[in-house]
Amino acid sequence: MAGILAWFWNERFWLPHNVTWADLKNTDESTFPQAEDLYLACPLAFCMFMIRLVFERFIARPCALGLKIQANGPQKAQPNAILEKVFTAITKHPDEKRLEGLSKQLDWDVRTIQRWFRHRRNQEKPSTLARFCESMWRFTFYLYIFTYGVRFLKKSPWLWNTRECWYNYPYQPLTVDLHYYYILELSFYLSLLFSQFTDIRRKDFLLMFLHHVATISLITFSYVNNMARVGTLVMCLHDAADVLLEAAKMANYAKCQRLCNVLFVMFALVFISSRLGVYPVWILNSTVFESWEIVGPYPSWWVFNVLLVLLQALHTFWSYLIVRIACRAISRGKVSKDDRSDIESSSDEDEVLPPLQKHHTNGTNGTNGYLSSSPSPDEH
């Protein structure tokens, strides 16, 4: 075990040339980031998850009910033992051949069976109230942590000159405010990673899982390497758009369409400008070129920058989805449904698509779970 730990914490991988772990030990004069500090994030992530449950129950839920958001979920499917057995044991998306067989067996028309399976799939989805509570929790955290980040960075020289992130690196002392900022962000994303298995199941589950893993890895890497200065810039930049996103989702669930439209436009502008403009020009330029010039590359430096580039690839994909949603909203006059809706399309489609040619349409909730569809008549 000791050999594995020695291999994992190899100084030549983690640290610049001629720097050892002994050089970064805490002293009476200076405190540096230590890998053991991150252990605190695990129990805090659990505490944060418990706080979320209390928040949703006693704060978000009353707010939702005050906005007249119904707790009722989608319309339940009519009880049927044969179809239930097919749904639970065989498939939730029967093909044309199976639909025809079930139609003959039950003496039901194919369209009715299609509708039953759609209702049964939707039956497992959470109500609009549950989605509102989830978004309100995230909105509250993002608003708090973004406000804290801005107040912290306003006093930091590296906000105004990113080269300060690399001067005297890695011998940059760790402050209490910076430590608090990092541990809180890491705890939140750990709680998101775990709660992803209990939250609303979305089509881009694996993509979001990758996003959370990449984010946690970046936070961990930058802390252990004492790249915390540039790490604070990355975290604050990302939190800015997330505040507007969750606010737009809440407005959508509350059926405040005009407010939803305004917030979505603001979110789209902030997201695209910050993650396709500011992030590569300001952050990646500093981590790749300025750090190369001042510090020079070493193995974990390459890993860190590969993770940052991976994040940029996700930004590009999500920006494409946002633009597509925006174009669709302009043509329809409102932000109503995106590519990752939580509730499947309803009988409106049945009137357009003939039996056995209708395809399952379960899109993406946009950018990070972003903006659920407005329910249609068959869903209530």
C-alpha positions as CSV (number, residue, x, y, z in Angstrom):
1,M,0.0,0.0,0.0
2,A,2.8,2.4,0.9
3,G,4.4,1.7,-2.5
4,I,1.1,2.6,-4.3
5,L,0.8,5.8,-2.4
6,A,4.4,6.7,-3.1
7,W,3.8,6.1,-6.8
8,F,0.6,8.1,-6.8
9,W,2.1,11.1,-5.0
10,N,5.2,11.1,-7.1
11,E,6.7,14.6,-6.8
12,R,7.9,14.5,-10.4
13,F,4.3,14.2,-11.6
14,W,2.5,16.6,-9.3
15,L,5.1,19.4,-8.8
16,P,7.3,21.6,-10.9
17,H,11.0,20.7,-11.3
18,N,13.1,21.1,-8.2
19,V,10.0,21.3,-5.9
20,T,9.2,18.7,-3.3
21,W,6.3,18.0,-1.0
22,A,8.6,19.0,1.9
23,D,8.9,22.5,0.5
24,L,5.1,22.8,0.7
25,K,4.6,21.7,4.3
26,N,2.8,24.1,6.6
27,T,4.9,26.3,8.8
28,D,4.3,28.9,11.4
29,E,4.8,31.6,8.8
30,S,2.9,30.1,5.8
31,T,0.0,27.6,5.2
32,F,-0.2,25.7,1.9
33,P,-2.9,23.5,0.4
34,Q,-2.6,19.9,1.7
35,A,-4.3,16.9,0.0
36,E,-5.7,15.9,3.4
37,D,-7.7,19.1,3.5
38,L,-10.0,17.7,0.9
39,Y,-11.2,14.9,3.1
40,L,-13.4,17.4,4.8
41,A,-15.5,17.7,1.6
42,C,-17.0,14.2,1.9
43,P,-18.8,14.7,5.2
44,L,-19.7,18.2,4.1
45,A,-21.2,16.9,0.9
46,F,-23.5,14.6,3.0
47,C,-24.4,17.5,5.2
48,M,-25.2,19.6,2.2
49,F,-27.4,16.9,0.8
50,M,-29.3,16.8,4.1
51,I,-29.6,20.6,4.1
52,R,-31.0,20.4,0.7
53,L,-33.7,18.0,1.8
54,V,-34.7,20.3,4.6
55,F,-34.5,23.4,2.3
56,E,-36.8,21.8,-0.3
57,R,-39.3,20.6,2.3
58,F,-39.6,23.7,4.4
59,I,-38.6,26.6,2.1
60,A,-38.9,25.6,-1.6
61,R,-42.1,23.7,-1.3
62,P,-44.1,26.4,0.4
63,C,-42.8,28.9,-2.2
64,A,-43.9,26.6,-5.0
65,L,-47.3,26.1,-3.4
66,G,-47.6,29.9,-3.0
67,L,-47.0,30.2,-6.7
68,K,-49.8,27.7,-7.3
69,I,-47.4,25.0,-8.7
70,Q,-49.3,21.7,-8.4
71,A,-47.8,18.7,-6.7
72,N,-49.6,16.3,-9.0
73,G,-47.4,14.5,-11.4
74,P,-48.3,13.4,-14.9
75,Q,-51.4,11.4,-15.6
76,K,-51.2,7.8,-14.4
77,A,-51.6,4.9,-16.8
78,Q,-54.7,2.8,-16.6
79,P,-53.9,-0.4,-14.6
80,N,-53.3,-3.3,-16.9
81,A,-51.4,-6.5,-15.8
82,I,-50.3,-7.5,-19.3
83,L,-48.9,-4.1,-20.3
84,E,-47.4,-3.7,-16.8
85,K,-45.5,-7.0,-17.2
86,V,-44.2,-6.0,-20.6
87,F,-43.2,-2.5,-19.2
88,T,-41.3,-3.8,-16.1
89,A,-39.8,-7.1,-17.5
90,I,-39.3,-6.6,-21.2
91,T,-39.2,-3.1,-22.6
92,K,-40.4,0.4,-21.9
93,H,-40.3,1.3,-25.6
94,P,-42.1,-1.5,-27.5
95,D,-41.4,-1.8,-31.2
96,E,-44.0,-2.0,-34.0
97,K,-44.1,-5.8,-34.0
98,R,-44.7,-6.0,-30.2
99,L,-47.3,-3.2,-30.4
100,E,-49.3,-5.1,-33.0
101,G,-49.1,-8.3,-30.9
102,L,-50.4,-6.5,-27.8
103,S,-53.1,-4.8,-29.8
104,K,-54.4,-8.2,-30.9
105,Q,-54.0,-9.7,-27.4
106,L,-55.9,-6.9,-25.6
107,D,-58.2,-5.9,-28.5
108,W,-56.9,-2.3,-28.1
109,D,-55.9,-0.1,-31.0
110,V,-52.2,0.6,-31.3
111,R,-52.5,4.3,-30.6
112,T,-54.1,3.5,-27.2
113,I,-51.3,1.2,-26.3
114,Q,-48.7,3.8,-27.4
115,R,-50.4,6.3,-25.1
116,W,-50.5,3.8,-22.2
117,F,-46.7,3.3,-22.5
118,R,-46.1,7.0,-22.7
119,H,-48.2,7.7,-19.6
120,R,-46.5,4.8,-17.8
121,R,-43.0,6.2,-18.6
122,N,-44.1,9.7,-17.5
123,Q,-45.6,8.2,-14.3
124,E,-42.1,7.7,-13.0
125,K,-41.1,11.3,-13.6
126,P,-41.2,13.8,-10.7
127,S,-43.9,16.5,-10.5
128,T,-43.4,20.1,-11.5
129,L,-43.3,20.9,-7.8
130,A,-40.4,18.6,-7.2
131,R,-38.5,20.1,-10.2
132,F,-39.1,23.6,-8.9
133,C,-37.8,22.7,-5.5
134,E,-34.6,21.2,-7.0
135,S,-34.0,24.3,-9.1
136,M,-34.7,26.6,-6.1
137,W,-32.0,24.8,-4.1
138,R,-29.5,25.1,-6.9
139,F,-30.4,28.7,-7.5
140,T,-29.9,29.5,-3.8
141,F,-26.5,27.9,-3.6
142,Y,-25.2,29.3,-6.9
143,L,-26.4,32.8,-5.9
144,Y,-24.6,32.5,-2.5
145,I,-21.4,31.0,-3.8
146,F,-21.2,33.4,-6.8
147,T,-21.7,36.4,-4.5
148,Y,-19.0,35.1,-2.2
149,G,-16.7,34.5,-5.1
150,V,-17.1,38.0,-6.5
151,R,-16.5,39.6,-3.0
152,F,-13.4,37.4,-2.5
153,L,-11.9,38.0,-6.0
154,K,-12.5,41.7,-5.9
155,K,-9.7,41.9,-3.2
156,S,-7.4,39.5,-5.1
157,P,-4.7,40.8,-7.4
158,W,-5.0,37.8,-9.8
159,L,-8.5,38.9,-10.8
160,W,-7.0,42.0,-12.5
161,N,-3.8,40.4,-13.7
162,T,-3.9,36.7,-14.3
163,R,-0.1,36.5,-14.4
164,E,-0.4,36.8,-10.6
165,C,-1.7,33.3,-10.6
166,W,1.8,32.1,-11.5
167,Y,4.3,34.5,-9.8
168,N,6.1,32.7,-7.0
169,Y,4.2,29.5,-7.8
170,P,3.9,27.1,-6.1
171,Y,4.9,28.9,-2.9
172,Q,1.6,30.9,-2.7
173,P,0.1,30.8,0.8
174,L,-3.4,29.5,1.4
175,T,-5.8,31.9,3.0
176,V,-8.9,31.0,5.1
177,D,-11.2,32.6,2.5
178,L,-9.7,30.6,-0.4
179,H,-9.8,27.4,1.6
180,Y,-13.5,27.9,2.5
181,Y,-14.3,28.7,-1.2
182,Y,-12.7,25.6,-2.4
183,I,-14.1,23.2,0.2
184,L,-17.6,24.5,-0.3
185,E,-17.5,24.2,-4.1
186,L,-16.1,20.7,-3.9
187,S,-18.7,19.6,-1.4
188,F,-21.5,20.9,-3.5
189,Y,-20.3,19.1,-6.7
190,L,-19.8,15.9,-4.7
191,S,-23.4,16.2,-3.5
192,L,-24.5,16.8,-7.1
193,L,-22.6,13.7,-8.2
194,F,-24.3,11.5,-5.7
195,S,-27.7,13.1,-5.9
196,Q,-27.7,12.7,-9.7
197,F,-28.8,9.1,-9.1
198,T,-31.8,10.3,-7.1
199,D,-32.7,13.5,-9.0
200,I,-34.7,13.8,-12.2
201,R,-33.3,11.3,-14.7
202,R,-32.4,13.1,-17.9
203,K,-31.3,12.0,-21.3
204,D,-27.8,13.5,-20.9
205,F,-27.2,11.6,-17.6
206,L,-23.8,10.3,-18.7
207,L,-22.8,13.7,-20.1
208,M,-23.6,15.4,-16.8
209,F,-21.9,12.6,-14.9
210,L,-18.8,13.3,-17.0
211,H,-19.2,17.1,-16.3
212,H,-19.4,16.5,-12.5
213,V,-16.4,14.2,-12.5
214,A,-14.3,16.6,-14.6
215,T,-15.3,19.5,-12.3
216,I,-14.4,17.6,-9.2
217,S,-11.1,16.5,-10.7
218,L,-10.3,20.0,-11.7
219,I,-11.0,21.3,-8.2
220,T,-9.0,18.5,-6.7
221,F,-6.1,18.9,-9.1
222,S,-5.8,22.7,-8.8
223,Y,-6.0,22.5,-5.0
224,V,-3.4,19.8,-4.6
225,N,-1.1,21.5,-7.1
226,N,-1.7,24.9,-5.4
227,M,-3.2,26.2,-8.6
228,A,-6.0,27.6,-6.4
229,R,-5.7,31.1,-7.7
230,V,-6.7,30.3,-11.2
231,G,-9.1,27.7,-9.8
232,T,-11.1,30.5,-8.1
233,L,-11.4,32.3,-11.5
234,V,-12.8,29.2,-13.1
235,M,-15.3,28.5,-10.4
236,C,-16.6,32.1,-10.2
237,L,-16.9,32.3,-14.0
238,H,-19.0,29.1,-14.2
239,D,-21.3,30.1,-11.3
240,A,-22.4,33.3,-13.0
241,A,-24.5,31.6,-15.7
242,D,-25.8,28.9,-13.4
243,V,-27.6,31.5,-11.3
244,L,-29.6,32.7,-14.3
245,L,-30.3,29.2,-15.5
246,E,-31.9,28.0,-12.4
247,A,-33.9,31.3,-12.1
248,A,-35.2,30.7,-15.7
249,K,-36.2,27.1,-14.8
250,M,-38.1,28.3,-11.8
251,A,-40.0,30.9,-13.8
252,N,-40.8,28.2,-16.4
253,Y,-42.2,25.8,-13.7
254,A,-44.2,28.7,-12.2
255,K,-45.6,29.5,-15.7
256,C,-44.2,33.0,-15.7
257,Q,-43.5,32.9,-19.4
258,R,-42.3,36.5,-19.9
259,L,-40.0,36.3,-17.0
260,C,-38.8,32.9,-18.2
261,N,-38.1,34.3,-21.7
262,V,-36.1,37.3,-20.3
263,L,-34.1,35.2,-17.9
264,F,-33.3,32.6,-20.6
265,V,-32.1,35.3,-23.0
266,M,-29.9,36.7,-20.1
267,F,-28.6,33.2,-19.4
268,A,-27.8,32.5,-23.0
269,L,-25.9,35.7,-23.4
270,V,-23.9,35.2,-20.2
271,F,-23.3,31.5,-20.9
272,I,-22.1,31.9,-24.4
273,S,-20.0,35.1,-23.8
274,S,-18.4,33.7,-20.6
275,R,-17.7,30.1,-21.7
276,L,-16.9,30.6,-25.4
277,G,-15.3,34.1,-25.0
278,V,-14.0,34.9,-21.5
279,Y,-13.1,31.3,-20.6
280,P,-10.7,30.5,-23.5
281,V,-9.3,34.0,-23.8
282,W,-8.9,34.7,-20.1
283,I,-8.6,31.4,-18.4
284,L,-7.1,29.0,-21.0
285,N,-4.7,31.7,-22.2
286,S,-3.4,32.0,-18.6
287,T,-3.2,28.3,-17.8
288,V,-1.6,27.3,-21.1
289,F,0.6,30.3,-22.2
290,E,1.3,32.4,-19.2
291,S,2.0,29.4,-16.9
292,W,4.2,27.9,-19.6
293,E,6.2,31.2,-19.8
294,I,6.5,31.8,-16.0
295,V,6.5,28.2,-14.5
296,G,7.0,25.8,-17.4
297,P,5.2,22.5,-18.0
298,Y,5.3,19.3,-15.9
299,P,3.2,16.1,-16.0
300,S,0.2,17.2,-13.9
301,W,0.3,20.6,-15.7
302,W,-0.6,18.7,-18.8
303,V,-3.4,16.7,-17.1
304,F,-4.9,19.9,-15.6
305,N,-5.0,21.7,-19.0
306,V,-6.5,18.6,-20.7
307,L,-9.3,18.7,-18.2
308,L,-9.8,22.4,-18.8
309,V,-9.9,21.8,-22.6
310,L,-12.4,18.9,-22.0
311,L,-14.6,21.4,-20.1
312,Q,-14.3,23.8,-23.0
313,A,-15.6,21.0,-25.3
314,L,-18.6,20.6,-23.1
315,H,-19.2,24.4,-23.2
316,T,-19.2,24.3,-26.9
317,F,-21.8,21.4,-27.0
318,W,-24.1,23.1,-24.5
319,S,-23.8,26.4,-26.3
320,Y,-25.0,24.7,-29.5
321,L,-28.0,23.4,-27.6
322,I,-28.7,26.8,-26.2
323,V,-28.6,28.4,-29.6
324,R,-30.9,25.7,-30.9
325,I,-33.4,26.3,-28.1
326,A,-33.2,30.1,-28.7
327,C,-33.9,29.7,-32.4
328,R,-36.9,27.5,-31.7
329,A,-38.1,30.0,-29.1
330,I,-37.9,32.8,-31.6
331,S,-40.0,30.9,-34.1
332,R,-42.6,30.0,-31.5
333,G,-42.5,33.2,-29.6
334,K,-41.6,31.7,-26.2
335,V,-39.2,29.3,-24.4
336,S,-41.5,26.4,-24.0
337,K,-39.8,23.1,-24.8
338,D,-36.2,22.1,-25.4
339,D,-34.3,19.0,-26.4
340,R,-34.2,17.4,-23.0
341,S,-37.7,17.6,-21.6
342,D,-38.6,15.6,-18.6
343,I,-42.1,14.7,-19.8
344,E,-42.6,13.0,-23.1
345,S,-44.7,14.6,-25.8
346,S,-48.4,14.0,-25.6
347,S,-51.4,13.2,-27.7
348,D,-50.8,16.2,-29.8
349,E,-48.2,14.1,-31.6
350,D,-50.6,11.2,-32.0
351,E,-52.8,13.4,-34.2
352,V,-49.9,14.1,-36.5
353,L,-48.0,10.8,-36.6
354,P,-49.8,7.7,-37.8
355,P,-49.7,4.6,-35.7
356,L,-46.5,2.5,-35.9
357,Q,-44.6,5.4,-37.4
358,K,-44.5,7.6,-34.3
359,H,-41.0,7.8,-32.8
360,H,-40.3,8.3,-29.1
361,T,-39.3,11.9,-28.5
362,N,-37.6,12.5,-25.3
363,G,-35.3,15.4,-25.8
364,T,-32.6,17.1,-23.7
365,N,-33.3,19.6,-21.0
366,G,-31.0,21.9,-22.8
367,T,-27.8,23.0,-21.3
368,N,-27.3,21.4,-17.9
369,G,-30.7,20.0,-17.3
370,Y,-32.0,23.2,-18.4
371,L,-35.6,24.3,-18.8
372,S,-38.1,21.5,-18.8
373,S,-40.9,21.4,-21.3
374,S,-44.3,22.9,-20.7
375,P,-46.8,20.1,-20.0
376,S,-49.3,19.4,-22.7
377,P,-52.9,18.4,-22.2
378,D,-52.4,14.7,-22.1
379,E,-49.9,14.9,-19.2
380,H,-52.4,16.0,-16.6
